[in-house]
Amino acid sequence: MGLTSSILMSPFHLLLQQLANGFTIGAIYALIALGYTMVYGVIQLINFAHGEVFMVGAYLALTALLILGVAQPLTGVALAGVLTACVALAVGGCGMLGWGIERLAYRPLRRAPRLTALITAIGVSFFLQNAVMLLYGATDRRFPAFIPARRWEWGGTSLTLLQVVIWLTSGVLMVALQMLVTSTKLGKAMRATAQDPNACRLLGIPVDRIIALTFALGSGFAAVGGMLFGLYYNTVNFHDGYLTGLKAFTAAVLGGIGNIPGAMVGGLVLGILEGLGAGYLSSQWKNVFAFVVLVGLLVFKPTGLLGERVADRA
Amino acid sequence: MLRLDNVTAGYGTTACLKGVTLFVQAGEIVTLLGANGAGKSTTLLAISGLVRLSRGAIALNGARIDGLPPEAIAGRGVGHVPEGRRVFPRLTVLENLQLGAYLRGDQAGVAHDLAWVFELFPLLRDRRRQLAGTLSGGEQQMLAMGRGLMGRPALLLLDEPSLGLAPKLVQVVFDVIRRIHQAGTTVLLVEQNARLALAIAHRGYILEAGAIALADTAPALADNPRVKAAYLGG
């Protein structure tokens, strides 16, 4: 949504348009950021392979569409069925992937220096990128738009059904996660593990399983993000995980790494900044804004918007 | 109920326990006394599985438990109230207690035990919505004990429950240990307050430099001149 297409809009509607666009991509960043922040909260590890998990999620959703032979927008029962299949394959597959990454790549290094795990994360990233490239090719893959192309216009500002779907999906998932973390047994065990894993063990809490579940859960959120990303941009590529993952990481740092509501806020703020930057300056510079934010934060407010590292705060 | 045979264990290459042998029978209160660094806490950590043995064996009700992960040992009915309380500071009092019952599925039983813990420590009921980190040291000790009880352990390991508490609170803690024991829980108590520990226990062990130096009934230990000189202030 560059300047050229918005030249005929009033300033107000242009602003509205950029906000809507930014909010949409921000909602996707937020979904991915949750995975970074949850894992960091529980074991103080930045899982830099998380962006790749998001990318795999997009490809798994694409796989479901290819298997089902979906090529155009659907309605009614067919839409619901296809959506369910995409989510099931992407979330199930990425959940297992996240679980497996923790088991194979991180658990053996739990007592190793931080840098070791970081290097391992980069290795896992390369592995996943190349695996997807070999399976699906190095070129962009078209992601079939199966959500009806409904669009509402108001004085030049347009809003698509897909955008509304993205907002609602993210919103529902974030509320569900918040409820899980604050009120369920698993959520309490996650927060307790973040605070004192050995005390947890003495109470019989299976800390290793809680950590693996945290990875699986965060990966499932990234998978949904991946599917929505594919739908929004209509193409996926094996290196999409890198840049988007880095932006979602920025969002997590922006909100305060380890802080779950922080990741949500950080994602939305970053998306909106990017939307405004793309609209008023140049869309070619939009990636720069994200990283200016990251560098600025690390210099001036490393604890993020919502304050201290509150790994365990709900 | 619990038997340690020639347990050798430590951190890294230094052994803190050099062949500890002791036993606890069901229904007993046994106290483990000794100077700082003698290996009292390490003994409890070895029982709970947080410290690995390099030699020896630990058996619970006749079955070996050394080598099991701590969560499995907790699952076999061993509760451990660790040194320094180790409550979850940024969870509420109630959440801390609920996590104590993590392994239990019997909701009615858990609710019953929660009521019992609140009866033992009425203060915890008043503060149940408060973050555990905002409690005083004594209150955190009560919470740690309550949390340990929520798992309904058959054997409760208590590590220095009176450490750093005001005399009045020390009394409360020892009263509660008595009540826990009356309710059917076997207790292994590590204490620096030897006088109170021996007054409440049936038997005791004196640990010196990672090995058992003395083992006897609590009254006999309290009368032993060596114990008097070293641990009871002459």
HADDOCK unambig.tbl for C-alpha pairs under 7 A between the chains (distance, minus, plus):
assign (segid A and resid 189 and name CA) (segid B and resid 99 and name CA) 6.99 0.50 0.50
assign (segid A and resid 192 and name CA) (segid B and resid 88 and name CA) 6.13 0.50 0.50
assign (segid A and resid 195 and name CA) (segid B and resid 88 and name CA) 6.19 0.50 0.50
assign (segid A and resid 196 and name CA) (segid B and resid 88 and name CA) 6.81 0.50 0.50
assign (segid A and resid 199 and name CA) (segid B and resid 86 and name CA) 6.24 0.50 0.50
assign (segid A and resid 201 and name CA) (segid B and resid 70 and name CA) 5.52 0.50 0.50
assign (segid A and resid 201 and name CA) (segid B and resid 71 and name CA) 4.89 0.50 0.50
assign (segid A and resid 202 and name CA) (segid B and resid 48 and name CA) 6.92 0.50 0.50
assign (segid A and resid 202 and name CA) (segid B and resid 70 and name CA) 5.94 0.50 0.50
assign (segid A and resid 202 and name CA) (segid B and resid 71 and name CA) 6.10 0.50 0.50
assign (segid A and resid 202 and name CA) (segid B and resid 74 and name CA) 6.04 0.50 0.50
assign (segid A and resid 202 and name CA) (segid B and resid 80 and name CA) 6.15 0.50 0.50
assign (segid A and resid 203 and name CA) (segid B and resid 71 and name CA) 6.74 0.50 0.50
assign (segid A and resid 203 and name CA) (segid B and resid 74 and name CA) 6.07 0.50 0.50
assign (segid A and resid 203 and name CA) (segid B and resid 100 and name CA) 5.66 0.50 0.50
assign (segid A and resid 204 and name CA) (segid B and resid 70 and name CA) 6.94 0.50 0.50
assign (segid A and resid 204 and name CA) (segid B and resid 71 and name CA) 3.85 0.50 0.50
assign (segid A and resid 204 and name CA) (segid B and resid 72 and name CA) 6.54 0.50 0.50
assign (segid A and resid 204 and name CA) (segid B and resid 74 and name CA) 4.93 0.50 0.50
assign (segid A and resid 204 and name CA) (segid B and resid 75 and name CA) 5.87 0.50 0.50
assign (segid A and resid 204 and name CA) (segid B and resid 102 and name CA) 6.83 0.50 0.50
assign (segid A and resid 204 and name CA) (segid B and resid 103 and name CA) 6.22 0.50 0.50
assign (segid A and resid 205 and name CA) (segid B and resid 71 and name CA) 5.93 0.50 0.50
assign (segid A and resid 205 and name CA) (segid B and resid 102 and name CA) 6.47 0.50 0.50
assign (segid A and resid 206 and name CA) (segid B and resid 71 and name CA) 5.91 0.50 0.50
